[in-house]
């Protein structure tokens, strides 16, 4: 399980840099993430470190994020949803939802601070993946 957190932390760190610099995630990073995910899940399932239920419940969180991205006309970006599809199967549903909740709360707080300071307006967009990284770090500390 520690390997999963290391992969997720490094992966989200790389994605955060891309999201902050370009406001998008390179498709090659996402494809690489899915390939590594497949290898990690196969190894974890073979070793019995995670159950199929754990994997599928986490995958459901990722798929739900894709539905939100499509349903809101990408207010939650498709790249953000793909990143959740990569991370959540390794985390499971409970930890995946904790990551999303912590990320959303941090994004809301930062947005409020920027709105109060007139640095943003209501139409502004913030990169979400750095907040997901903070959510993963917060979840790692709390477990």
Backbone torsions as a table, in degrees:
resi	resn	phi	psi	omega
1	UNK	NA	-32.5	179.6
2	UNK	-64.2	-35.3	178.5
3	UNK	-62.1	-37.5	178.9
4	UNK	-61.2	-46.0	-179.7
5	UNK	-65.7	-36.7	177.9
6	UNK	-64.0	-47.9	177.5
7	UNK	-58.5	-48.7	-177.4
8	UNK	-62.6	-42.3	179.4
9	UNK	-62.4	-46.8	179.3
10	UNK	-65.9	-45.3	-179.1
11	UNK	-60.6	-47.0	179.4
12	UNK	-68.3	-30.3	175.2
13	UNK	-63.3	-45.4	177.6
14	UNK	-63.7	-45.0	-179.8
15	UNK	-65.1	-36.0	178.8
16	UNK	-62.7	-43.8	178.3
17	UNK	-60.7	-44.2	178.7
18	UNK	-63.8	-42.8	-178.4
19	UNK	-66.1	-39.5	179.5
20	UNK	-70.2	-39.0	-177.3
21	UNK	-78.4	-45.8	-170.7
22	UNK	-110.1	-8.8	-175.5
23	UNK	63.5	22.0	176.2
24	UNK	-157.1	165.6	178.4
25	UNK	-111.4	130.1	178.6
26	UNK	-62.8	135.7	-178.5
27	UNK	-60.0	-33.0	179.9
28	UNK	-64.0	-34.3	177.6
29	UNK	-66.6	-42.6	-179.0
30	UNK	-66.0	-44.5	178.8
31	UNK	-62.9	-42.6	177.3
32	UNK	-60.3	-41.1	178.8
33	UNK	-62.0	-42.4	178.5
34	UNK	-65.8	-37.1	178.8
35	UNK	-66.1	-46.0	178.4
36	UNK	-64.6	-39.3	177.1
37	UNK	-57.6	-45.9	-179.6
38	UNK	-59.2	-43.2	178.9
39	UNK	-65.9	-44.3	179.8
40	UNK	-64.9	-43.1	-179.3
41	UNK	-64.8	-43.2	178.2
42	UNK	-59.7	-43.9	179.6
43	UNK	-66.3	-44.7	-178.8
44	UNK	-64.0	-41.7	178.9
45	UNK	-67.3	-40.8	179.6
46	UNK	-64.8	-38.1	-179.8
47	UNK	-81.6	-13.0	-178.1
48	UNK	79.6	15.5	-179.0
49	UNK	-71.5	-32.6	174.4
50	UNK	-130.1	154.5	178.4
51	UNK	-93.2	162.3	176.1
52	UNK	-62.4	-35.2	177.5
53	UNK	-62.0	-43.8	177.7
54	UNK	-58.5	-48.1	-180.0
55	UNK	-62.2	-49.0	-176.2
56	UNK	-67.0	-36.8	178.6
57	UNK	-67.0	-38.3	175.8
58	UNK	-67.4	-39.3	177.7
59	UNK	-62.4	-35.0	178.0
60	UNK	-62.3	-36.7	176.7
61	UNK	-64.4	-43.6	177.8
62	UNK	-62.7	-43.3	179.6
63	UNK	-66.1	-37.2	176.4
64	UNK	-62.5	-35.8	177.9
65	UNK	-66.7	-34.5	174.5
66	UNK	-64.2	-40.5	177.9
67	UNK	-63.2	-39.9	177.7
68	UNK	-64.5	-42.7	180.0
69	UNK	-60.3	-45.8	180.0
70	UNK	-71.7	-38.2	-177.2
71	UNK	-69.6	-27.0	-179.3
72	UNK	-102.0	15.5	-177.9
73	UNK	55.1	44.0	175.8
74	UNK	64.0	36.5	167.6
75	UNK	-66.3	-38.3	163.0
76	UNK	-92.8	117.8	-172.4
77	UNK	-62.6	152.5	178.4
78	UNK	-64.0	-35.4	176.4
79	UNK	-63.9	-41.5	177.3
80	UNK	-61.8	-42.7	179.7
81	UNK	-65.5	-39.9	177.8
82	UNK	-64.0	-39.1	178.0
83	UNK	-62.6	-40.8	176.9
84	UNK	-65.7	-34.6	176.8
85	UNK	-65.4	-26.3	178.6
86	UNK	-83.1	-42.2	-173.3
87	UNK	-82.0	-41.6	-172.4
88	UNK	-63.9	-37.4	177.0
89	UNK	-59.8	-31.0	177.5
90	UNK	-77.0	-30.3	-177.3
91	UNK	-84.5	-32.6	-172.2
92	UNK	91.6	170.3	-173.5
93	UNK	-66.5	-46.7	-174.7
94	UNK	-65.1	-51.4	-179.6
95	UNK	-68.1	-36.3	176.5
96	UNK	-61.0	-44.4	178.0
97	UNK	-67.2	-35.1	176.3
98	UNK	-63.4	-41.6	178.7
99	UNK	-61.2	-46.9	-179.7
100	UNK	-63.8	-43.7	-179.7
101	UNK	-63.4	-47.3	179.0
102	UNK	-62.1	-43.7	178.4
103	UNK	-60.5	-43.4	179.2
104	UNK	-65.7	-43.0	179.7
105	UNK	-64.0	-42.0	177.7
106	UNK	-65.3	-41.3	178.3
107	UNK	-63.5	-40.3	178.6
108	UNK	-64.9	-41.4	179.3
109	UNK	-64.1	-49.1	180.0
110	UNK	-62.0	-41.3	177.7
111	UNK	-60.7	-42.8	178.7
112	UNK	-62.0	-42.1	178.4
113	UNK	-63.1	-45.9	180.0
114	UNK	-66.7	-36.9	177.5
115	UNK	-66.1	-42.6	179.2
116	UNK	-64.8	-34.6	178.8
117	UNK	-86.4	6.6	178.5
118	UNK	61.0	25.2	176.3
119	UNK	-84.6	-22.5	178.9
120	UNK	-130.5	160.7	168.6
121	UNK	-118.9	-179.0	-175.4
122	UNK	-67.9	-16.7	178.8
123	UNK	-92.2	-7.2	-177.2
124	UNK	-68.6	154.7	177.4
125	UNK	-120.6	143.0	175.6
126	UNK	-115.8	145.1	173.1
127	UNK	-67.2	134.8	-173.5
128	UNK	-94.3	-25.3	-173.9
129	UNK	-63.9	-36.8	175.1
130	UNK	-59.6	-32.2	177.2
131	UNK	-72.1	-33.6	174.5
132	UNK	-66.0	-39.3	176.5
133	UNK	-60.3	-44.2	177.1
134	UNK	-62.8	-35.8	177.4
135	UNK	-65.5	-40.2	177.4
136	UNK	-64.9	-44.0	179.4
137	UNK	-63.5	-41.1	177.6
138	UNK	-64.4	-39.3	178.6
139	UNK	-68.2	-39.3	178.2
140	UNK	-62.1	-41.3	-178.8
141	UNK	-68.6	-36.6	-175.8
142	UNK	-77.1	-17.6	-179.3
143	UNK	-94.4	NA	NA
